[in-house]
Amino acid sequence: MNIRVLRTELKRSVAPWAGVLALMTALAFLYLLNGSWWRGTTAWTAQWTSLALWTRTLLFYLWPLAVGLGALQGLRDHRSKMSELLTTTSRPARHRAATLAGTTAITLVSAFALVIGLGAIQVLVNTGYTHLRWLPISLVGALALVAGAALGMGAGRALPSALTPPALAIGAFVFLTLVQTWLGRTDTTGTTGVPSSEPNRVSLLSPAIEGVPNALVTLSASVHVGQTIWLLGMAVTGFALLVAATPRTRLLALTPVLAGAALALLVLPSDPRRMYVLDEAAAELVCDGPVCVTEQHRARLADLAGPGKEALRRLRGALGSQAPDTIRENTAVLPDGATPRWSHRTVIFGFDDDIIAAAQGEGLTEALIGKGMVPGCAPVAVGWSEFGNDEFARTVAAGWVLGDLKPLPGTGSAGVRRHVIARALPVWKELQALPRDEQLARIDAMRAAALSCEGDAFDALEAGGSR
């Protein structure tokens, strides 16, 4: 396709409007809605992988839009009543189809690239950790738009009706909804016994992803390969439908998309733990003495090291030989519904933990002491909050170490802080009034419950225990 043909095609088709509409839809979603894509270490402007993953979530709306606009483009010859005339020209049908599909693909990919570019500018400002492992995520997203548009164009050519574009757009949206909910989820029970569901391989037939569970995870290579096979089959079917002239060839044109789906399901992982995987390079630990963060957050180590070492000193003074001796950023990738397990020797934290995210300076020392004493046992990704007895126990334990009871960072509103102190104060006073050996016995019982997530840490403080 030369520049002159491209310019002419852009003037006489809906391709430019497809790109503009896709771009405006994506930007409206990102900037007009205050969602989790703006918060914490998984914000779409915080890290490269988060940028790629969040822009893939946009395909839940952009992909059906691409299918519908592609169908509208595929109706062009029928609307202009030129179909019979074009079949009599010497120019091969595949050349006309390539021109038609190419212009739409260029505009849609350009719109998607502009959204990524806008986020990339902000990522460059917000992080010094740069890599290219995010590119496959975005390239598959761009391929999804091209494949969806091609399928829509082919279907529009094969079914020349004014109802075809809206019907295909709605059908594509229903398809994504089904494979991400009913067809793409498997009911399961977490280690806590709480019913939940986890994604299966059918969910990966959706080019859109559901969100960014962790700043340190990425999609596995098998997901990229399987989705690429499926989308290439879809694109080939769309192009074949564009050039097919008889019912028989149109029926044969469905073969690539069906074969692509079958092959993709063989390649795509069935285990949820092989869908989102730990980015090992990003999760490599960088340390300043006993305080470690991941390579991805290396820039935050300088602010963490001082408060972290002070927190370890305070814990050692309070707990003696039972105190943790290292602080490390959490790199565990747990399945939905799993209960975390913690270490007696290591304070494990995440920069998105409420107590850590809200702290700085001396407050960060207090927050790390709180995490070291009561890290929290809320099951992963089941919508539970750890506010309650864990919060009360953490406040009492941190107050015991620091010698002063006060709300920890990230506790919440003034009313919530008053409630926490009112609940914790009697237990703290009772603990302070006990002989040192009995204080340690209760603290040991509390830590055993808090670190194993078996039993209630606050009950252990109230009821006491033996060392």
Order of alpha helices (4+ residues) and beta strands (2+ residues): alpha-alpha-alpha-alpha-alpha-alpha-alpha-alpha-alpha-beta-beta-beta-alpha-alpha-alpha-beta-alpha-beta-beta-alpha-beta-beta-alpha-alpha-alpha-alpha-alpha-alpha
